[in-house]
Amino acid sequence: MIGLSSSYFAFQGKGIYDSVKSAFGLGFDTVELGAGHSFEKEAWKTVRRIKHDFPGKNFTVHALFPPLKERLWFNPALGLTKQNVSITDSLFKAAEIVEAEVVSVHPGFLNEMGFSFDNVRGFDCILPGKPLPVRKSWANFTKWCAYANSCAKESNTKFALENIHGSEAKPLVFSVQDFEKVFAMFPEMGMLLDYGHALFEGLAGDFISNFNKKIFQVHMHWSRARSKTQQKDEHAAITKPRQLEPFKKIERFKRIPVIFEHGTNVSKKQLLTEKKLLEEFEDHF
C-alpha cells in the first residue's frame, strides 16, 4: 500500500476532497487523511463523499482530522481533556467512515505548544512553550491511551503511535525504551515509523530492529542526521534505492501502508520519482 498524505496538497491550498482526488490522480492506492488542512464546515459530508467516490482505495487517518477551526497541535500528554476526547472521537469516526487501515497520532509532548508554519520546508511546525511535568504527563498519556485503544477496538481499526524528532517540542515517547514501555502497557498498539524523523535522530536502525512486528505504518521521507549544521528534519524526497535498504528487515513491509509525507519543498516530479523507486523496491522485496 503506497500512499500520500493529503496534507501534501493541503499545504498547496487545496481542500480535503481535492487533496484526496489529486493524490489518487497521481496513481497512489492509499491516502492518509492528514492534519494539514484548514477547517471545513462540511468536513463530515466530504469524508463520506470521499468514501463513496473512491471505492476500493485504502486510507489511513493521522494526528488530527477533520481539521478544527483553530489550528493547534493535538497533545495526548494532556490526557482526557474535553478537547482531547473530542479529537480522538473524530479520528476514529473518520476511520470508521473510510474503513481506514490505521489511525495514528503523535506521541505526546512535554511542552505547551503554539502553531506555526515553516516556509523553508513548507510544513506545519511547533512553537514550544513552557515545559509540562513529566510524571503527570505520563499519567495523563496512559489514561488517554486506554481510551484511544477502546475506540480502536470499537471501530476495528489498528492504532499506532508515531516517533517524532525533538528539534521543536520535547516528545513524551521518544526512545526505544519509551516505546517498549507503552507497548508493555498496551500490547495491541503499534508504531507509525516516521523514517525521516528516525534518521534525523539516529534511531532508524534501532526502531526497525526492535519493533519489526509492531510497525503498522510508515511515513516515508528522507533526512540527514542531526548535527551542528542540520538542526531540523528535512522531510526531503527519497532519491536513491539504497536509502530504502533498511526496510528489507521489516517482514510485513509490502502489507503495511507506506505514506509519503512532504511539504511544499518536494515537487510533484520528485514525488513521482520516489514513488517509482519504492514500487521497484517492493517488486524485488
LORO-255455 format. One record per residue: x, y, z of N, C-alpha, C in turn; residue in one letter; residue number from 1. Coordinates in steps of 0.2 Angstrom, whole numbers, plus 5000, padded with zeros to 4 digits. Example, Ala and Ser with C-alpha at 12.3 -4.5 7.8 and 13.67 -1.06 7.14 Angstrom:
<recs>
  n_c1  n_c2  n_c3  ca_c1  ca_c2  ca_c3  c_c1  c_c2  c_c3  banu  torfi
  5066  4972  5039   5062   4978   5039  5066  4984  5039     A      1
  5064  4989  5035   5068   4995   5036  5064  5000  5039     S      2
</recs>
This chain:
<recs>
  n_c1  n_c2  n_c3  ca_c1  ca_c2  ca_c3  c_c1  c_c2  c_c3  banu  torfi
  5004  4994  5000   5000   5000   5000  5004  5006  5000     M      1
  5005  5009  4994   5009   5015   4994  5005  5021  4993     I      2
  5006  5026  4997   5001   5032   4998  5005  5038  4999     G      3
  5000  5043  4999   5002   5050   5000  4998  5053  5005     L      4
  5001  5058  5010   4997   5061   5014  4993  5067  5011     S      5
  4987  5068  5012   4983   5073   5010  4985  5080  5011     S      6
  4989  5080  5017   4992   5086   5019  4997  5089  5013     S      7
  5000  5085  5009   5004   5087   5004  5001  5093  4999     Y      8
  4994  5091  4998   4991   5096   4994  4987  5101  4998     F      9
  4986  5100  5004   4983   5105   5009  4988  5111  5009     A     10
  4994  5109  5010   5000   5114   5010  5000  5119  5004     F     11
  4997  5116  4998   4997   5120   4992  4990  5123  4991     Q     12
  4986  5123  4997   4980   5127   4997  4974  5123  4995     G     13
  4974  5117  4994   4968   5113   4991  4964  5110  4998     K     14
  4958  5110  4996   4953   5107   5002  4954  5099  5002     G     15
  4950  5097  5007   4951   5090   5009  4949  5085  5003     I     16
  4943  5086  4999   4942   5082   4994  4946  5082  4988     Y     17
  4948  5089  4986   4953   5089   4981  4960  5087  4982     D     18
  4962  5087  4988   4968   5084   4990  4968  5076  4989     S     19
  4963  5073  4991   4962   5066   4991  4962  5064  4983     V     20
  4958  5068  4979   4957   5067   4972  4964  5067  4969     K     21
  4968  5072  4971   4974   5074   4967  4979  5068  4969     S     22
  4979  5066  4975   4983   5060   4977  4982  5054  4973     A     23
  4975  5052  4973   4974   5046   4969  4975  5047  4961     F     24
  4974  5054  4959   4976   5055   4952  4983  5054  4950     G     25
  4988  5054  4955   4995   5053   4954  4996  5045  4954     L     26
  4991  5041  4955   4992   5034   4955  4994  5031  4961     G     27
  4993  5034  4967   4993   5031   4973  4987  5027  4975     F     28
  4988  5021  4978   4982   5017   4980  4980  5019  4987     D     29
  4983  5023  4991   4982   5024   4998  4983  5032  4999     T     30
  4978  5034  5003   4979   5041   5005  4978  5042  5013     V     31
  4982  5045  5016   4982   5047   5023  4978  5053  5024     E     32
  4973  5053  5027   4969   5059   5029  4973  5063  5034     L     33
  4976  5068  5033   4981   5071   5037  4979  5078  5041     G     34
  4983  5080  5045   4982   5086   5049  4983  5093  5046     A     35
  4985  5093  5040   4987   5099   5037  4982  5104  5034     G     36
  4976  5102  5035   4970   5105   5031  4967  5111  5036     H     37
  4964  5116  5032   4961   5121   5036  4954  5118  5037     S     38
  4950  5122  5042   4944   5120   5044  4939  5120  5038     F     39
  4934  5115  5038   4929   5115   5033  4923  5113  5036     E     40
  4918  5117  5035   4911   5117   5039  4908  5110  5037     K     41
  4908  5108  5031   4905   5102   5029  4910  5096  5028     E     42
  4915  5096  5033   4920   5091   5033  4917  5083  5033     A     43
  4912  5082  5037   4910   5075   5038  4906  5073  5031     W     44
  4903  5078  5028   4900   5076   5022  4905  5075  5017     K     45
  4910  5078  5017   4916   5077   5012  4919  5070  5013     T     46
  4920  5068  5020   4923   5062   5021  4919  5056  5018     V     47
  4912  5057  5019   4908   5052   5017  4908  5052  5009     R     48
  4908  5058  5006   4909   5058   4999  4915  5055  4996     R     49
  4921  5056  5000   4927   5053   4998  4926  5045  4998     I     50
  4923  5042  5003   4922   5035   5003  4918  5033  4998     K     51
  4913  5036  4996   4908   5034   4990  4912  5035  4984     H     52
  4916  5040  4983   4918   5042   4976  4925  5038  4974     D     53
  4928  5035  4979   4934   5031   4978  4934  5024  4981     F     54
  4929  5020  4978   4929   5013   4981  4935  5009  4979     P     55
  4937  5005  4984   4942   5000   4983  4949  5004  4984     G     56
  4949  5010  4987   4955   5013   4988  4956  5012  4996     K     57
  4963  5013  4998   4964   5012   5005  4966  5019  5008     N     58
  4964  5019  5015   4965   5026   5019  4968  5024  5025     F     59
  4972  5029  5028   4974   5030   5035  4972  5037  5037     T     60
  4971  5037  5044   4970   5044   5047  4975  5046  5052     V     61
  4977  5052  5052   4983   5054   5056  4982  5061  5059     H     62
  4984  5060  5066   4986   5066   5070  4980  5070  5072     A     63
  4977  5073  5068   4971   5077   5070  4967  5078  5063     L     64
  4961  5075  5063   4957   5075   5057  4950  5073  5059     F     65
  4945  5077  5056   4945   5083   5052  4948  5089  5056     P     66
  4950  5094  5052   4953   5100   5055  4948  5104  5059     P     67
  4951  5107  5064   4947   5111   5069  4947  5119  5066     L     68
  4943  5123  5069   4943   5130   5067  4949  5133  5069     K     69
  4952  5131  5075   4958   5134   5077  4964  5129  5076     E     70
  4969  5131  5072   4975   5127   5071  4978  5126  5077     R     71
  4979  5119  5079   4983   5118   5085  4986  5111  5085     L     72
  4991  5109  5089   4994   5103   5089  4990  5099  5095     W     73
  4988  5093  5093   4985   5088   5097  4990  5085  5102     F     74
  4989  5086  5108   4994   5083   5113  4991  5078  5118     N     75
  4992  5072  5117   4989   5066   5121  4992  5067  5128     P     76
  4998  5070  5129   5001   5071   5136  4996  5075  5140     A     77
  4991  5078  5138   4987   5082   5142  4981  5078  5145     L     78
  4981  5072  5142   4976   5067   5145  4969  5068  5142     G     79
  4964  5066  5146   4957   5066   5143  4954  5072  5145     L     80
  4956  5078  5142   4953   5084   5142  4947  5084  5137     T     81
  4942  5088  5138   4936   5088   5134  4938  5089  5126     K     82
  4943  5093  5125   4945   5094   5118  4949  5087  5115     Q     83
  4953  5084  5120   4957   5078   5118  4952  5073  5116     N     84
  4947  5072  5120   4942   5067   5119  4938  5068  5113     V     85
  4936  5074  5111   4933   5076   5105  4937  5074  5099     S     86
  4944  5076  5099   4948   5075   5094  4949  5067  5093     I     87
  4950  5064  5098   4951   5056   5097  4944  5053  5094     T     88
  4939  5055  5097   4932   5053   5094  4932  5054  5087     D     89
  4934  5060  5084   4934   5062   5077  4938  5058  5073     S     90
  4944  5056  5076   4949   5052   5072  4946  5046  5070     L     91
  4943  5042  5075   4940   5036   5074  4934  5036  5071     F     92
  4930  5041  5071   4924   5042   5067  4926  5042  5060     K     93
  4931  5046  5058   4933   5046   5051  4936  5040  5049     A     94
  4939  5036  5053   4942   5030   5052  4936  5025  5050     A     95
  4931  5025  5054   4925   5020   5053  4922  5022  5046     E     96
  4921  5028  5044   4918   5030   5038  4922  5028  5032     I     97
  4929  5029  5032   4933   5027   5026  4936  5020  5027     V     98
  4934  5016  5032   4937   5010   5034  4944  5010  5033     E     99
  4947  5014  5037   4955   5016   5037  4958  5009  5040     A    100
  4964  5009  5037   4969   5003   5039  4972  5005  5046     E    101
  4973  5011  5047   4977   5013   5053  4975  5020  5055     V    102
  4974  5021  5062   4974   5028   5065  4980  5029  5068     V    103
  4984  5035  5067   4990   5036   5071  4990  5043  5074     S    104
  4994  5044  5079   4995   5050   5082  5002  5052  5084     V    105
  5003  5058  5085   5010   5060   5088  5010  5057  5095     H    106
  5016  5057  5098   5017   5053   5104  5017  5057  5111     P    107
  5014  5063  5110   5013   5067   5116  5019  5071  5117     G    108
  5018  5077  5120   5024   5082   5120  5024  5085  5127     F    109
  5031  5086  5129   5032   5089   5136  5033  5096  5136     L    110
  5029  5099  5132   5028   5107   5132  5021  5109  5130     N    111
  5020  5115  5132   5014   5118   5129  5016  5120  5122     E    112
  5011  5120  5118   5013   5121   5111  5009  5126  5107     M    113
  5013  5131  5103   5010   5135   5098  5010  5132  5091     G    114
  5006  5135  5087   5006   5133   5080  5009  5138  5075     F    115
  5014  5135  5071   5017   5140   5066  5018  5136  5059     S    116
  5021  5139  5054   5022   5136   5048  5029  5137  5046     F    117
  5033  5132  5044   5040   5133   5041  5040  5134  5034     D    118
  5042  5140  5032   5041   5142   5025  5047  5138  5021     N    119
  5052  5136  5024   5058   5133   5020  5055  5126  5018     V    120
  5053  5122  5023   5050   5115   5021  5043  5115  5019     R    121
  5040  5121  5020   5033   5121   5018  5028  5116  5022     G    122
  5029  5117  5028   5027   5111   5033  5025  5115  5039     F    123
  5019  5112  5043   5017   5115   5049  5023  5113  5054     D    124
  5024  5118  5059   5029   5117   5064  5026  5119  5071     C    125
  5030  5117  5076   5028   5118   5083  5032  5124  5086     I    126
  5029  5129  5089   5032   5134   5093  5031  5131  5101     L    127
  5037  5129  5103   5037   5126   5110  5036  5131  5116     P    128
  5032  5130  5120   5031   5134   5126  5034  5131  5132     G    129
  5031  5133  5138   5034   5131   5144  5033  5123  5145     K    130
  5038  5120  5149   5038   5113   5150  5032  5111  5154     P    131
  5030  5104  5153   5025   5101   5156  5028  5096  5161     L    132
  5025  5094  5167   5028   5090   5172  5028  5083  5169     P    133
  5034  5079  5169   5035   5073   5166  5030  5067  5169     V    134
  5030  5067  5175   5026   5061   5179  5019  5062  5177     R    135
  5017  5068  5178   5009   5070   5177  5008  5068  5169     K    136
  5012  5070  5165   5011   5069   5158  5011  5062  5156     S    137
  5015  5058  5159   5015   5051   5158  5008  5048  5160     W    138
  5006  5050  5166   4999   5048   5169  4994  5050  5165     A    139
  4994  5056  5162   4988   5058   5158  4988  5054  5151     N    140
  4994  5053  5149   4995   5050   5142  4993  5042  5143     F    141
  4994  5039  5148   4992   5032   5149  4984  5032  5149     T    142
  4981  5037  5153   4974   5037   5153  4971  5038  5146     K    143
  4974  5042  5142   4972   5044   5136  4973  5038  5131     W    144
  4978  5034  5132   4980   5028   5128  4974  5023  5129     C    145
  4972  5022  5135   4967   5017   5137  4961  5019  5133     A    146
  4959  5025  5133   4953   5027   5130  4954  5026  5122     Y    147
  4959  5028  5119   4960   5028   5112  4960  5021  5110     A    148
  4963  5016  5114   4963   5009   5112  4956  5006  5112     N    149
  4952  5009  5117   4945   5006   5117  4941  5009  5111     S    150
  4943  5015  5108   4940   5017   5102  4942  5013  5096     C    151
  4949  5011  5096   4951   5007   5091  4948  5000  5090     A    152
  4947  4998  5096   4943   4991   5096  4936  4992  5094     K    153
  4933  4997  5096   4926   4998   5094  4925  4999  5086     E    154
  4930  5002  5083   4930   5004   5076  4934  4999  5072     S    155
  4937  4994  5075   4940   4988   5072  4946  4991  5068     N    156
  4950  4996  5070   4955   4999   5067  4961  4999  5071     T    157
  4967  4998  5067   4973   4997   5070  4975  5004  5073     K    158
  4979  5005  5078   4980   5011   5082  4988  5011  5083     F    159
  4991  5017  5080   4998   5017   5081  5001  5024  5083     A    160
  5007  5024  5086   5010   5030   5089  5016  5031  5085     L    161
  5017  5037  5083   5022   5040   5079  5028  5042  5083     E    162
  5034  5040  5080   5040   5043   5083  5041  5050  5080     N    163
  5043  5054  5084   5044   5061   5081  5051  5064  5084     I    164
  5054  5068  5080   5060   5071   5082  5059  5076  5088     H    165
  5065  5078  5091   5064   5083   5096  5067  5089  5095     G    166
  5067  5092  5089   5070   5098   5087  5066  5104  5089     S    167
  5059  5103  5090   5055   5108   5092  5052  5107  5099     E    168
  5047  5104  5100   5045   5102   5107  5048  5095  5109     A    169
  5048  5094  5115   5051   5088   5118  5046  5082  5118     K    170
  5047  5077  5114   5042   5071   5114  5042  5068  5121     P    171
  5036  5066  5123   5035   5062   5129  5038  5055  5127     L    172
  5036  5052  5122   5038   5045   5120  5043  5046  5114     V    173
  5049  5044  5116   5055   5046   5111  5059  5040  5109     F    174
  5062  5037  5114   5067   5032   5114  5064  5025  5113     S    175
  5068  5020  5111   5066   5013   5111  5063  5011  5117     V    176
  5066  5013  5123   5064   5011   5129  5057  5014  5131     Q    177
  5056  5020  5128   5049   5024   5129  5044  5020  5126     D    178
  5045  5018  5119   5040   5014   5116  5039  5007  5119     F    179
  5044  5004  5121   5044   4997   5124  5039  4998  5131     E    180
  5040  5004  5134   5035   5005   5140  5028  5005  5138     K    181
  5027  5009  5133   5020   5010   5130  5017  5003  5128     V    182
  5021  4999  5124   5019   4993   5121  5018  4988  5127     F    183
  5021  4988  5132   5021   4984   5138  5014  4985  5141     A    184
  5012  4991  5141   5005   4993   5144  5000  4991  5140     M    185
  5001  4993  5133   4996   4992   5128  4998  4988  5122     F    186
  4998  4981  5123   5001   4977   5118  4998  4977  5111     P    187
  4992  4980  5111   4988   4980   5105  4990  4986  5100     E    188
  4994  4991  5103   4996   4996   5100  5002  4995  5095     M    189
  5003  4999  5090   5009   4998   5086  5012  5005  5085     G    190
  5017  5005  5080   5021   5010   5079  5020  5013  5072     M    191
  5019  5019  5071   5020   5023   5065  5027  5025  5064     L    192
  5031  5021  5060   5038   5023   5060  5039  5029  5055     L    193
  5041  5034  5057   5042   5040   5053  5050  5040  5052     D    194
  5051  5038  5045   5058   5036   5043  5063  5042  5044     Y    195
  5060  5048  5041   5064   5054   5041  5066  5056  5049     G    196
  5061  5056  5053   5062   5058   5060  5067  5053  5063     H    197
  5066  5047  5062   5071   5042   5065  5078  5043  5062     A    198
  5079  5044  5056   5085   5046   5053  5088  5052  5056     L    199
  5084  5057  5057   5087   5063   5060  5090  5062  5067     F    200
  5086  5058  5071   5088   5057   5077  5093  5051  5078     E    201
  5095  5048  5073   5099   5042   5073  5096  5036  5076     G    202
  5090  5035  5075   5086   5029   5078  5083  5024  5073     L    203
  5084  5026  5067   5080   5021   5062  5082  5014  5063     A    204
  5088  5012  5063   5090   5005   5064  5088  5002  5070     G    205
  5088  5006  5076   5086   5003   5082  5078  5002  5082     D    206
  5074  5007  5079   5067   5006   5079  5065  5000  5074     F    207
  5068  4999  5069   5067   4994   5064  5069  4987  5067     I    208
  5074  4987  5071   5077   4980   5074  5072  4978  5080     S    209
  5070  4983  5084   5067   4982   5090  5059  4981  5089     N    210
  5056  4984  5084   5049   4984   5083  5047  4982  5076     F    211
  5051  4977  5073   5049   4975   5067  5042  4973  5066     N    212
  5039  4969  5071   5032   4966   5070  5027  4971  5073     K    213
  5029  4977  5076   5025   4982   5079  5024  4988  5074     K    214
  5027  4988  5068   5026   4993   5064  5020  4992  5060     I    215
  5015  4997  5061   5009   4996   5057  5008  5001  5051     F    216
  5013  5006  5051   5013   5010   5045  5020  5014  5045     Q    217
  5021  5017  5039   5027   5020   5038  5026  5027  5035     V    218
  5029  5032  5038   5029   5039   5035  5036  5039  5031     H    219
  5036  5040  5025   5042   5040   5021  5044  5047  5019     M    220
  5050  5048  5021   5054   5054   5019  5061  5054  5021     H    221
  5065  5058  5019   5072   5057   5020  5075  5063  5024     W    222
  5080  5062  5028   5083   5067   5032  5090  5065  5033     S    223
  5095  5070  5033   5101   5069   5036  5101  5069  5044     R    224
  5106  5066  5047   5106   5066   5054  5107  5073  5057     A    225
  5104  5073  5063   5105   5079   5067  5113  5081  5068     R    226
  5115  5087  5067   5121   5089   5068  5121  5097  5069     S    227
  5127  5100  5070   5128   5107   5071  5125  5111  5065     K    228
  5126  5108  5059   5123   5112   5053  5116  5109  5051     T    229
  5114  5104  5054   5107   5101   5052  5103  5101  5058     Q    230
  5099  5106  5059   5095   5106   5066  5088  5104  5065     Q    231
  5086  5103  5059   5079   5101   5058  5078  5095  5053     K    232
  5073  5090  5054   5072   5085   5050  5070  5089  5043     D    233
  5072  5086  5037   5071   5089   5031  5064  5088  5028     E    234
  5061  5082  5029   5056   5080   5025  5057  5080  5018     H    235
  5063  5078  5016   5065   5078   5009  5063  5071  5005     A    236
  5064  5071  4999   5062   5066   4995  5067  5060  4995     A    237
  5065  5054  4994   5070   5048   4993  5072  5049  4986     I    238
  5079  5048  4985   5082   5049   4979  5086  5043  4976     T    239
  5088  5038  4981   5092   5033   4979  5089  5026  4982     K    240
  5089  5021  4978   5087   5014   4980  5090  5012  4987     P    241
  5096  5014  4988   5100   5012   4994  5097  5015  5000     R    242
  5093  5020  4999   5090   5024   5005  5084  5019  5008     Q    243
  5082  5015  5004   5076   5010   5006  5079  5004  5009     L    244
  5085  5002  5009   5088   4996   5011  5086  4994  5018     E    245
  5086  4998  5023   5084   4996   5029  5077  4993  5030     P    246
  5073  4994  5025   5066   4991   5026  5066  4984  5024     F    247
  5071  4981  5021   5071   4974   5020  5071  4970  5026     K    248
  5072  4973  5032   5072   4970   5038  5064  4969  5041     K    249
  5060  4973  5038   5053   4973   5040  5049  4968  5036     I    250
  5048  4962  5039   5045   4956   5036  5038  4958  5032     E    251
  5034  4962  5035   5027   4964   5033  5027  4970  5028     R    252
  5033  4972  5026   5033   4979   5023  5028  4980  5017     F    253
  5028  4975  5013   5023   4976   5007  5016  4976  5009     K    254
  5014  4974  5015   5007   4973   5018  5005  4979  5022     R    255
  5009  4984  5023   5008   4990   5028  5007  4996  5024     I    256
  5003  5001  5026   5003   5007   5022  5010  5011  5023     P    257
  5013  5013  5017   5019   5017   5017  5017  5024  5014     V    258
  5017  5029  5018   5014   5035   5016  5020  5041  5015     I    259
  5020  5043  5009   5025   5049   5008  5022  5055  5011     F    260
  5026  5058  5015   5024   5064   5019  5029  5070  5018     E    261
  5027  5075  5014   5031   5081   5012  5027  5087  5013     H    262
  5031  5093  5013   5028   5099   5012  5029  5102  5005     G    263
  5029  5108  5004   5030   5111   4998  5037  5111  4995     T    264
  5042  5109  4999   5049   5108   4997  5050  5103  4992     N    265
  5045  5098  4991   5046   5092   4987  5041  5093  4981     V    266
  5044  5093  4975   5040   5094   4969  5036  5088  4967     S    267
  5031  5089  4963   5027   5083   4960  5032  5078  4957     K    268
  5037  5081  4953   5041   5077   4949  5046  5073  4954     K    269
  5048  5076  4959   5052   5072   4964  5047  5067  4968     Q    270
  5041  5068  4969   5037   5064   4972  5035  5058  4968     L    271
  5034  5059  4962   5033   5053   4957  5040  5049  4956     L    272
  5045  5052  4956   5052   5048   4956  5053  5044  4962     T    273
  5051  5046  4968   5052   5042   4974  5047  5037  4974     E    274
  5041  5038  4972   5036   5033   4971  5038  5027  4967     K    275
  5041  5029  4961   5043   5023   4957  5049  5020  4960     K    276
  5053  5023  4964   5059   5019   4967  5056  5015  4972     L    277
  5051  5017  4976   5048   5012   4981  5044  5006  4978     L    278
  5041  5008  4972   5037   5002   4968  5042  4997  4966     E    279
  5048  4999  4963   5053   4995   4961  5056  4991  4967     E    280
  5057  4994  4972   5060   4991   4979  5055  4985  4981     F    281
  5049  4987  4981   5044   4982   4983  5043  4976  4978     E    282
  5044  4977  4972   5044   4972   4967  5050  4967  4968     D    283
  5055  4969  4971   5061   4965   4972  5062  4963  4979     H    284
  5056  4964  4983   5057   4963   4990  5057  4956  4992     F    285
</recs>
